[in-house]
Amino acid sequence: MQGKVMNEHSATTDGAVGIDVCKEWLDIHILPAGTTLRVANTKKGHKQLLAALKHCPVEIVVLEATAKYHRSVHRFLHDAGLPVAVVNPLRARLFAEAMGVLAKTDSVDAAMLANFGQIGKLQATPPLNENIENLREIARNRDAAMLAKVALDNQLSTATTTVVRQQISRQLKVAQAAADAMAAAAIALIKGCARLARRFEILISMPGVGDITAMGLIANMPELGSLDAKQAGLLAGLAPVASDSGQRNGPRHIRGGRAAVRTGVYMAAHSAARFNPHLKAFYDRLVAAGKPKKLALTAVMRKLVVLANTLLKEDRLWSPESPIAKPLSS
């Protein structure tokens, strides 16, 4: 059954549109009619897509998240008043395999996304603010430059030939300069927007959170301030997930979530476990109770994300004392 393609039927007759996105093209599958088409991933192609959907009962349009190729069509369809859900590619692939679809082509993926839209009861995903999109692109390219620097450092540590060491050293300087330039551009973008500047001010008020960590949280977790504590931990991939079956109570482990957030908070947690009085006491208490230091540090990371969410929700700076509620006026 490896080549099996999902049957176009569902318990619902709601209209759903699946769009497989690449740099050049959009492959579209429209349910319940089963109509397919391909248009260019350009403004002209987006207008052709909208015209094709004009007389269709569209309940949801489903796109897979890409690095950037889905952004323009997402924003275009959202501005046209259509509900658009952007889904994790892994989640979409697992759905396809659960439905018995092992084949993977652009047209099959578009059909699979349309079926996912019908069955999955997906919620529309509004486009990110343009400043956040630009900040995320800068932050992720800075992270890439830093990863390149780490790789070059490792190469330098094992290089013995003079010419090789010279060339690696030059590349190291370029990678560091690129990372510094992008960090400066990100901070300038944040400070040029009043809303982002306020979020930045709140985040860096937390002991252990510096400019780079704050920038990463703003870019990679813009939902902070609108979540409850459990949602914040799960979205960051820092909440322990149950693993029980029958009489077995398995150990809890973190999984899923946003790796970029965890990477950014990791060093901040090291600092907070030493200099933030509340989190230091929390960390020391866990270690004294026999918890592994890595587990205790992960718990501090989760506390940091939850604290950031709380401060942003309440629009206040961190302080060593808990805020005292004002008495009701008599």
C-alpha positions in Angstrom: 0.0 0.0 0.0 3.1 2.3 -0.2 1.7 4.2 -3.1 -1.7 4.6 -1.7 -3.3 8.1 -1.9 -5.9 9.2 0.6 -9.5 8.8 -0.6 -11.3 12.1 -1.0 -14.0 11.5 1.5 -14.6 12.6 5.0 -17.3 12.6 7.7 -17.7 16.2 7.0 -18.5 18.1 3.8 -16.8 21.3 5.0 -14.7 23.0 2.3 -11.0 22.7 2.9 -8.0 23.8 0.8 -4.6 22.3 1.0 -1.6 24.2 -0.4 1.8 22.6 -0.8 4.3 25.5 -0.9 7.7 25.7 -2.5 9.8 28.6 -3.8 8.4 28.6 -7.3 4.9 27.1 -7.1 1.8 26.5 -5.1 0.1 23.1 -5.6 -3.6 23.4 -4.5 -6.2 20.8 -3.7 -9.8 22.0 -3.0 -12.3 19.8 -1.1 -15.0 18.6 -1.3 -14.9 19.1 -5.1 -11.4 17.5 -5.4 -10.3 20.3 -7.8 -6.5 20.7 -8.2 -4.4 23.4 -9.7 -0.9 24.9 -9.7 -0.1 28.6 -9.7 3.1 30.5 -9.3 4.1 31.6 -5.8 3.9 35.3 -6.8 1.4 38.1 -6.4 -0.1 37.2 -9.7 -0.4 33.5 -8.7 -2.0 34.5 -5.4 -4.6 36.4 -7.2 -5.3 33.4 -9.5 -5.7 31.3 -6.4 -8.1 33.7 -4.8 -10.2 33.8 -8.0 -10.3 30.0 -8.0 -11.6 30.0 -4.4 -14.1 32.7 -5.0 -17.1 30.4 -5.3 -15.9 27.6 -3.0 -17.3 27.1 0.5 -13.9 27.4 2.2 -13.9 26.6 5.9 -10.1 26.4 6.3 -7.0 26.8 4.1 -4.0 24.7 5.3 -0.3 25.4 4.6 2.8 23.8 5.9 5.3 26.1 7.6 8.4 26.8 5.6 11.4 29.0 6.3 9.8 31.9 4.4 8.1 30.7 1.2 4.6 30.4 2.8 4.6 33.9 4.3 3.4 36.0 1.3 0.5 33.7 0.4 -0.5 33.3 4.1 -0.7 37.1 4.5 -2.5 37.5 1.2 -5.2 35.0 1.9 -5.6 36.3 5.5 -6.0 39.8 4.2 -8.6 38.5 1.8 -10.6 37.3 4.7 -9.9 33.5 4.4 -9.1 31.5 7.6 -5.6 30.0 7.1 -3.9 27.4 9.4 -0.2 27.0 9.2 0.8 23.5 10.5 4.1 21.9 11.5 5.4 19.8 8.6 6.1 16.9 10.9 2.5 17.0 12.3 1.2 17.0 8.7 3.4 14.1 7.7 2.4 12.0 10.7 -1.3 12.7 9.9 -0.7 11.4 6.3 1.0 8.2 7.5 -1.8 7.6 10.0 -4.2 7.8 7.1 -2.1 5.3 5.1 -0.5 7.8 2.8 3.2 6.9 2.4 3.7 8.5 -1.1 5.0 12.0 -1.0 4.7 14.4 -4.0 3.5 18.0 -4.2 0.0 17.0 -5.4 -0.3 14.2 -2.7 0.9 16.6 0.0 -1.7 19.2 -1.1 -4.5 16.6 -1.0 -3.2 15.4 2.4 -3.3 19.0 3.8 -6.8 19.5 2.5 -8.0 16.3 4.3 -6.1 17.4 7.4 -8.1 20.6 7.3 -11.4 18.7 7.1 -10.6 16.1 9.8 -8.3 18.0 12.1 -10.6 20.9 13.2 -7.6 23.2 12.8 -7.7 26.8 14.1 -6.7 29.7 11.8 -3.2 31.1 12.4 -3.0 34.9 11.9 0.2 36.1 10.2 2.9 37.4 12.5 3.5 41.1 12.8 5.9 42.2 10.1 8.4 43.4 12.7 8.4 40.0 14.4 8.9 38.2 11.1 11.9 40.4 10.3 13.3 40.0 13.8 12.9 36.2 13.6 14.8 36.1 10.3 17.6 38.2 11.7 17.7 36.2 15.0 17.8 32.9 13.2 20.6 34.0 10.8 22.6 35.2 13.8 22.1 31.8 15.4 23.4 30.2 12.1 26.5 32.4 12.2 27.1 31.4 15.8 26.8 27.7 14.8 29.3 28.2 12.0 31.6 29.9 14.5 31.4 26.9 16.9 32.1 24.5 14.0 35.1 26.6 12.9 36.4 26.7 16.5 36.3 22.9 16.6 38.1 22.7 13.3 40.8 25.2 14.6 41.3 23.1 17.7 42.4 20.1 15.6 44.2 21.9 12.7 48.0 21.7 12.6 49.0 23.1 9.3 49.8 26.8 9.4 47.9 27.7 6.2 44.7 25.9 7.4 44.9 27.6 10.8 45.2 31.0 9.1 42.2 30.4 6.8 40.0 29.1 9.7 41.0 32.1 11.8 39.9 34.5 9.0 36.6 32.6 8.7 36.1 32.9 12.4 36.5 36.6 12.3 33.9 36.8 9.5 31.4 34.6 11.3 31.8 36.6 14.5 31.4 39.9 12.7 28.3 38.7 11.0 26.8 37.5 14.3 27.6 40.8 15.9 26.1 42.8 13.0 22.9 40.9 13.0 22.6 41.1 16.8 23.0 44.9 16.5 20.4 45.0 13.8 17.9 43.0 15.8 18.3 45.2 18.9 17.9 48.3 16.7 14.7 46.9 15.2 13.3 46.1 18.7 14.1 49.6 20.0 12.5 51.2 16.9 9.1 49.7 17.8 7.5 50.9 21.1 5.7 47.6 21.7 8.8 45.4 21.2 10.9 47.8 23.2 8.6 47.5 26.2 8.7 43.7 25.9 12.5 43.9 25.7 12.7 46.1 28.8 10.6 43.7 30.8 12.6 40.7 29.8 16.1 42.1 30.5 14.9 43.2 33.9 15.0 39.5 34.9 18.3 38.5 36.5 20.2 36.2 34.1 18.4 37.4 31.0 20.6 39.5 28.7 20.0 41.2 25.4 20.5 38.1 23.2 18.2 35.9 25.3 15.5 38.6 25.3 15.8 39.1 21.6 15.4 35.3 21.0 12.3 35.1 23.2 10.7 38.0 21.5 11.5 36.6 18.0 10.8 32.9 18.6 8.0 33.0 21.2 5.8 36.1 20.4 2.9 34.4 22.2 4.5 35.1 25.6 2.2 37.2 27.7 -1.0 35.6 26.2 -0.5 32.1 27.6 -1.1 30.4 31.0 1.9 28.8 32.8 1.2 25.3 31.4 0.8 26.5 27.8 4.1 28.5 28.1 6.0 25.4 29.3 4.6 23.2 26.6 5.2 25.6 23.8 8.8 26.0 24.8 9.1 22.2 25.0 10.1 22.4 28.7 7.1 20.8 30.3 7.5 17.1 31.3 5.1 14.9 29.3 3.4 11.8 30.8 4.4 8.3 29.7 2.0 6.0 31.4 0.4 2.8 30.2 -1.7 0.3 32.2 0.1 -0.3 35.5 3.3 1.4 34.3 4.1 4.9 35.4 6.9 5.9 33.1 9.4 8.8 33.8 8.4 12.2 32.5 10.6 13.8 29.8 10.4 17.0 27.9 9.7 16.7 24.2 8.5 18.8 21.2 8.2 22.5 21.5 10.5 25.1 20.1 14.2 24.2 20.0 15.2 27.8 19.3 13.6 28.9 22.6 15.3 26.2 24.6 18.7 27.0 23.1 18.3 30.7 23.9 17.1 30.1 27.5 19.8 27.5 28.3 22.6 30.0 29.1 20.2 32.3 30.8 19.2 29.5 33.1 22.8 28.9 34.1 23.1 32.6 35.1 19.7 32.7 36.8 20.6 29.6 38.9 23.5 31.6 40.3 22.3 35.2 40.5 18.4 35.2 40.6 17.7 34.7 44.3 14.4 32.8 43.8 15.6 30.6 41.0 18.9 29.9 42.8 17.0 28.7 45.9 14.8 26.6 43.6 17.8 25.1 41.8 19.6 24.4 45.1 16.5 22.8 46.6 16.1 20.4 43.7 19.8 19.4 43.7 19.7 18.9 47.5 16.7 16.6 47.0 18.8 14.4 44.8 17.7 15.6 41.4 20.3 15.5 38.6 21.8 18.9 37.9 20.7 18.7 34.3 17.1 18.1 35.4 17.3 20.9 37.9 18.6 23.3 35.2 15.7 22.3 32.9 13.3 23.1 35.6 14.9 26.6 36.0 14.6 27.1 32.2 10.9 26.3 32.5 10.5 28.7 35.4 12.3 31.4 33.4 9.9 31.0 30.5 6.8 31.0 32.8 8.1 34.1 34.7 8.7 35.9 31.4 5.1 35.1 30.4 3.7 36.4 33.7 5.7 39.6 33.6 4.7 40.3 30.0 1.1 39.5 30.8 1.1 41.9 33.7 3.2 44.5 31.8 5.6 45.0 34.7 9.4 44.7 35.4 10.9 42.0 37.5 11.4 42.8 41.2 12.7 40.7 44.1 9.5 41.1 45.9 6.1 39.8 44.8 3.7 42.6 43.9 1.2 43.5 46.6 -2.5 43.8 45.6 -3.9 47.2 46.2 -6.8 47.2 48.8 -10.2 47.8 47.4 -11.4 51.3 48.0 -14.2 51.5 50.6 
